[in-house]
Amino acid sequence: MKGDRRATRRGSAGGGGRAGGPEERFEDLVDRFTGLPDVAPPGSTGGRFGSHALRVRGKIFAMFVRGRLVVKLPKSRVDELVEVGEGIRFDANKGTPMKEWLALAPESELAWHPVAEEAMLFVRG
């Protein structure tokens, strides 16, 4: 990523995971994060919101919404990724983009695992 060493490109070390569409890529994330301390897979909590979300200590850090990976990151990091065209601010159909949530662009070449790991560490605190 332009000037950023935290997120690797798809296919590089720690990158791509399973080949396939976005659903398969999210399932790969679920497989990789399930079993880590304090991480709960999608469907492990009741309710509709966040039913397709990975949680750490009960808080959502990554979810699959409308075919996109959506992650919670610091506002400055979201601003940076939006500015370089890697995604858009997530809007939960309420008409207001959320400052700390990024919906990764389908054409983004960022590997999902490092971005989700960054989100998990941010949410974990």
N, C-alpha and C positions, 0 to 999 in steps of 0.2 A: 504494500500500500504506500503510496507516495509519501515518503518521509516517515513512515510508521513501521516499526519493526515488530509491534505486538501482534498484528494480524497477518497471517501468511496467505499466499495465493492458493487457490484450489490446485490440488495435485502436488503441492510441496509438502515437506515434512509436517505431519500433524494436520494435513489439509483435508483433501477431498472426501475420504471415507467411501461409502458405497457409491457406485455409479447409479445413475437414474434420476428421476424427477425429484422435485422438492419434498414430496411426502417421504420418499426413501431416505433423503438426506436428513430430514428431521428424525426419522426412526433411528438413524445412525447416531444422532446426538443423544437420543433417549438411551440407547444401548450403552453409549460411552459414559454418560453421567450417572445412570442408575447404579446404585451401590456405593457412590461416594458419600462421605459423611454428611448428614443433614440434607441430602438431596432426595426429593420425592418425584416420581415419574408422573406423567399426565394421568388423569383419572383417579389419582389416589386421594383426592379430596372431593367432597360433594359440591354440587352447584354447577351451573353451566359456564359462568365466566372462568376462564383458566382451565377448562377441561382438556385443552390441548397444550398444557404448559408444564415446563420443568420448574420446580420450586426448590429454594434452599432456605431452610429454617422457616418454612411456611410462606415465603415470599416468592412471587414469580420473577424469574430472571430471563427466561426464554420461552417463547410460545410460537405455535404455528397458526397463522391467521391468513385466510384468503390466499393461500399458496406462497406465503412469505415467512421467512424467519423474522421474528420480532424480538428484540432484546432490550433490556434496561441497562443504560449506560449513563455516565455523567453527562450533563447537558453540553459541556464543552466538547466531549468526544462525539456526541450526536451531531453537534454543529459541524465539526470537522468532517465527518463522514458524509453528511448531506452536502456540504460544500464541494467535495470532490466527486459527487455523483454516485456514491456507493449505496444510497438509499434515501428514504424520506422519513420525516417524523410520522410516527404512528398516530392514526386517528381511530379511536374506538367507536366510529359511527356516531359521534356526538358533535361533529363539526369543528372541533378544536384539536389541532395536533398537540401531542403530548411532548413536553420538552425533554424528558429523559428516556423516551422510547424511540427506537429506530426500527423501521421496517426495511430490511435489506432489499435492494433492487434485484429483480430476477436476473438481470444481466451482470450483477456484481461478480467479480472473480475472487472475492474474499472467501477464504475457507470458513465454513460455519463453526467448526469446533473452537478455534482460537477466539472468535468473536463471542461465542456463548460462554467460554471460560472467563473471558474478561467481564462479561455481564454477571456471571456467578460470583466472581470475586468482589465486584462492586456491590452487589446486593447483600452478600454475606457481611461486608463491612470490615 
